[in-house]
Amino acid sequence: MEHGGRRYRLFENDEAVLVCGGIGAEAARRATEAVIREVHPVRVVSAGFAGAVDGALQVGHVLEPRTVINSADGARTEVGSGEGILVSSATVADKAQKIRLGKAYGAIAVDMEAAAVAQGAQARGVEFGALKAISEAADFKLPALDRFVEKDGSFHSARFACHVALRPWLWGTTIALARNSSKASHALCGALVNYLGRENPGGATGVSPVQPGEDARLSAGKVG
């Protein structure tokens, strides 16, 4: 799918539409606009990975947040029923940032895209939902991932691999991150099937795919 000078990978199954949004708020905003304009969904769902802020949340837990907050401007989106508060950060949040976000917003998890998707959907009068699989525990020490995220929201895997290969002290962390991402991805896929069936039995919906090993986020449109 092409929109605004960008190309998006799009997958369709019956009336379900899945769009790869990319990493970060700007990529999520653009993907949300693209899916709304091109697909005309009833609902847009931000689906992907999140980091735990609450120590009780384990890798593979799938969160359907009650509230989404944009840490950049404090804007809140009430999703309705759900579990706790998800806060969207402008950068990949490390342990110290998670602690600050938890204290400031009462958040139990942090991602980078949900707030942008929520605000884009609201601006167009489209329903919003979110599903986030926990891909790292609250005390997990992430490698510096921000520098490998391209302007279009894609992750430069080759550069990251070269970076890690030259730094043996990152090998264990990177292997754990890949393992956690795979577990989160499988959990998210199962949760999405249940979510789409529950919200629209026999009807139309749409989502986008996770790339294991990336902090990938997905925008999903439900077609009416």
C-alpha positions, -999 to +999 in steps of 0.1 A: +000+000+000+013+035-009+003+066+011+020+100+016+051+089-004+056+058+017+051+021+010+036-002+036+034-039+038-002-048+040-018-082+046-054-091+042-074-122+053-111-120+045-120-086+060-090-084+083-063-059+073-028-059+088-003-031+083+033-029+094+036+005+111+072+006+122+089+018+154+082+052+170+054+077+172+060+093+138+059+060+120+028+050+140+011+083+131+018+079+094+007+043+094-025+052+112-033+079+087-025+055+058-047+027+071-076+050+078-075+068+045-069+037+024-089+010+042-116+030+060-116+009+092-142+009+119-115+004+145-077+009+146-057-013+170-022-005+181-007-040+186+029-048+193+055-050+221+058-031+254+082-030+283+070-038+318+070-010+344+051-031+370+075-058+382+046-083+383+042-083+345+062-111+329+074-116+294+046-130+272+018-113+292-006-095+268-019-062+281-051-046+269-048-012+286-076+007+301-059+041+294-031+052+270-011+083+279+013+102+257+043+112+278+052+140+253+021+161+261+002+142+288-028+135+265-049+106+277-071+082+257-096+061+276-100+028+259-128+016+281-125-017+299-089-030+303-059-034+325-041-004+339-022+024+321+001+022+292+024+052+286+040+059+253+076+072+254+095+091+227+125+068+231+132+032+241+128+034+279+156+021+301+151+009+337+155+045+352+130+059+327+105+032+334+107+041+371+101+077+363+072+070+340+056+047+365+057+073+392+046+102+369+017+084+353+009+053+373+018+033+343+022-005+344+039-007+309+056+015+283+056+015+245+064+040+218+034+040+195+000+035+211-006+072+220+002+083+184-022+057+170-049+067+196-046+104+187-047+097+150-078+075+153-096+101+175-088+129+150-106+108+123-135+097+145-124+060+144-126+036+173-093+028+190-080-003+208-046-015+220-029-049+226+006-050+239+027-081+246+054-076+273+088-083+256+110-072+285+107-073+323+108-042+344+144-047+354+157-059+320+187-039+307+181-032+270+209-025+246+210+009+230+184+003+203+173+039+194+204+045+172+194+016+149+159+028+142+156+044+107+136+076+100+108+054+084+104+034+116+123+003+104+150-014+124+185-017+109+191-053+119+225-057+101+240-026+118+227-038+151+242-073+146+276-058+137+274-036+168+267-065+191+293-088+174+321-065+184+308-062+220+308-097+236+293-082+268+261-076+249+258-112+236+239-126+265+215-096+267+208-098+229+201-135+230+177-130+259+161-101+240+156-123+209+141-151+231+118-127+249+107-111+216+098-145+201+078-154+232+060-121+231+053-124+194+036-158+198+016-146+228+005-115+208-006-135+178-029-157+200-043-127+218-051-109+185-071-138+172-091-138+204-095-100+204-107-098+168-131-127+172-145-112+204-149-077+191-164-086+158-175-122+156-178-132+119-171-096+109-142-075+096-110-066+112-073-058+105-039-060+122-001-058+115+028-083+120+056-084+146+091-090+135+108-112+162+138-095+177+125-060+169+106-036+191+079-036+164+045-021+167+014-028+146-015-008+135-047-027+128-078-016+110-112-032+114-131-027+081-168-019+083 
